[in-house]
Amino acid sequence: MDDEHERLDVDARLRAASAPDEDTTRRIVARALSAREEPPRRLQPIAGVAGVVAALLLAAGGAWFSRSRIAPTPPTPRPTPPARELSLTISGQGPIVVVERGDGRRWIVGPAPAPRPGGYVIVVPRGRE
């Protein structure tokens, strides 16, 4: 089949539909060739101040970030307590164990206290109103 003639016809129709008319073409050419020059625009003072502030904020943020990445200094080690403070005395009697440190601290370890029997509730009826 020969569809070459049909293709050329469709192409010609599309070109004709998308081509601007003569008045539009003249306006575009006249505007492009016109000799009007606009004065150069000056930056507003506010834009300059905003730029300086933005630069300072970036510099401060970079300094803070780099400073936060530095490893902190390790804490100073606590001095070792004398040997008498490290000594522990463990004694016990029955289920109770007493641990006493050389500086006087004392821990008492034993079973949990048994619940006390004899809890009761008093109910007082309300009078009729």
C-alpha positions in Angstrom: 0.0 0.0 0.0 1.1 3.5 -0.8 0.3 5.9 2.0 3.0 8.5 1.2 0.4 10.9 -0.3 -1.7 10.7 2.8 1.3 11.4 5.1 2.3 14.4 3.1 -1.3 15.7 3.3 -1.4 15.4 7.1 2.0 17.1 7.4 0.9 20.0 5.3 -2.3 20.4 7.3 -0.4 20.4 10.7 2.1 23.0 9.4 -0.7 25.2 8.1 -2.6 25.0 11.5 0.5 25.8 13.6 1.9 28.6 11.4 1.2 32.1 12.8 -0.7 34.5 10.6 1.1 37.5 9.0 0.0 40.1 11.7 1.4 38.0 14.5 4.7 37.5 12.7 5.1 41.3 12.1 4.4 42.0 15.8 7.0 39.5 17.0 9.6 40.8 14.6 8.9 44.4 15.5 9.2 43.7 19.2 12.4 41.8 18.8 14.0 44.6 16.7 12.7 47.5 18.8 15.6 49.6 20.3 14.2 50.0 23.8 16.6 49.5 26.5 15.7 49.2 30.1 17.9 50.8 32.7 19.9 48.2 34.7 18.0 47.1 37.8 19.7 48.0 41.1 19.5 45.5 44.0 17.4 46.7 46.8 19.3 47.3 50.1 17.1 44.8 51.8 18.3 42.1 49.5 21.9 43.0 50.3 21.2 42.9 54.1 19.4 39.6 53.7 22.4 38.1 51.8 24.8 39.2 54.5 22.5 37.8 57.3 22.2 34.5 55.4 26.0 34.3 55.0 26.5 34.9 58.7 24.0 32.3 59.6 25.7 29.7 57.4 29.0 30.5 58.9 27.7 30.3 62.5 25.9 27.0 61.6 29.1 25.5 60.1 31.1 26.6 63.2 28.6 25.1 65.6 28.4 21.8 63.6 32.2 21.4 63.4 32.5 22.2 67.1 29.8 19.6 68.0 31.6 16.9 66.1 34.7 17.3 68.3 34.9 14.6 70.9 34.3 15.9 74.4 37.1 15.7 76.9 36.8 12.6 79.1 35.8 13.2 82.7 38.5 13.2 85.3 38.7 9.9 87.0 37.6 9.7 90.6 40.3 9.0 93.1 40.4 5.5 94.4 39.0 5.3 97.9 41.2 4.0 100.7 41.3 0.3 101.3 39.2 0.6 104.5 36.2 2.0 102.5 36.4 -0.9 100.0 36.2 -3.6 102.7 32.8 -5.3 103.2 31.6 -7.2 106.1 28.9 -9.7 105.5 27.0 -11.3 108.3 23.7 -13.1 108.5 21.3 -14.7 110.9 18.6 -16.8 109.5 17.1 -15.4 106.3 18.5 -11.9 106.9 21.9 -10.9 105.5 23.6 -7.6 106.6 26.3 -6.1 104.4 28.4 -3.3 106.0 30.9 -1.2 104.2 34.1 0.3 105.9 32.7 3.8 105.7 29.6 2.9 107.7 27.0 2.2 105.0 24.8 -0.8 105.7 22.4 -2.9 103.6 20.0 -5.3 105.0 18.7 -8.0 102.7 15.9 -10.4 103.7 12.7 -11.9 102.6 9.7 -9.7 101.8 7.5 -9.0 104.8 4.5 -11.2 105.1 1.1 -9.6 104.6 -0.6 -8.6 107.8 -3.7 -10.5 108.5 -6.7 -8.8 110.0 -7.6 -6.2 107.5 -11.2 -5.2 107.6 -13.7 -2.8 106.2 -16.3 -0.9 108.1 -19.6 -0.2 106.2 -21.9 2.5 107.5 -25.3 2.6 105.9 -26.5 6.0 104.8 -29.6 7.3 106.4 -32.7 7.9 104.3 -33.2 11.5 103.3 
